[in-house]
């Protein structure tokens, strides 16, 4: 037999085994992927919000320190 026939037989056997031995249906897998993506998206949004608040706090602190320094220099 040629290598191509062995490859095609192996491909067919692998596809059948994959379908028969899959732990969940395609619909379940897609739902699970969607849920995981939503969780990751929410976690990223929360991290972005925390970073934004930290940047705002830092900017406010810098502005306050700048004003105090300016007031001390000017008198």
C-alpha positions in Angstrom: 0.0 0.0 0.0 1.1 3.5 -0.7 1.9 6.0 2.1 -1.1 8.1 1.0 -3.5 5.2 1.6 -2.0 4.6 5.1 -2.4 8.3 5.8 -6.0 8.4 4.7 -6.8 5.2 6.7 -5.2 6.8 9.8 -7.0 10.0 9.2 -10.4 8.2 9.0 -9.7 6.0 12.1 -8.6 9.1 14.0 -11.7 11.0 13.1 -14.0 8.2 14.0 -12.2 7.6 17.3 -12.3 11.3 18.1 -16.1 11.4 17.5 -16.7 8.3 19.5 -14.4 9.2 22.4 -15.1 12.9 22.7 -15.9 13.8 26.3 -18.7 16.2 25.4 -20.7 17.3 22.4 -19.7 20.0 20.0 -22.5 22.2 21.4 -21.3 21.7 25.0 -17.7 22.4 23.9 -18.7 25.7 22.2 -20.7 26.7 25.2 -17.8 26.0 27.5 -15.4 28.0 25.3 -17.9 30.9 25.2 -18.2 30.9 29.0 -14.4 30.7 29.4 -14.0 33.6 27.0 -16.6 35.7 28.9 -14.8 35.0 32.2 -11.4 36.1 30.7 -13.0 39.2 29.1 -14.5 40.2 32.5 -11.3 39.6 34.3 -9.4 41.7 31.8 -12.0 44.5 32.1 -11.6 44.4 35.9 -7.8 44.6 35.7 -8.1 47.5 33.3 -10.5 49.3 35.6 -8.1 48.7 38.6 -5.2 50.0 36.5 -7.2 53.1 35.5 -8.1 53.8 39.1 -4.5 53.4 40.2 -3.3 55.8 37.4 -5.9 58.3 38.5 -4.8 58.1 42.1 -1.2 58.4 41.1 -1.9 61.4 38.9 -3.9 63.1 41.7 -1.0 62.4 44.2 1.5 63.9 41.7 -0.6 67.0 41.2 -1.0 67.5 44.9 2.8 67.1 45.5 3.5 69.5 42.6 1.1 72.1 44.1 2.7 71.8 47.5 6.1 72.2 46.1 5.1 75.1 44.0 3.5 76.8 47.1 6.7 76.3 49.1 8.8 77.8 46.4 6.5 80.8 45.7 5.8 81.3 49.4 
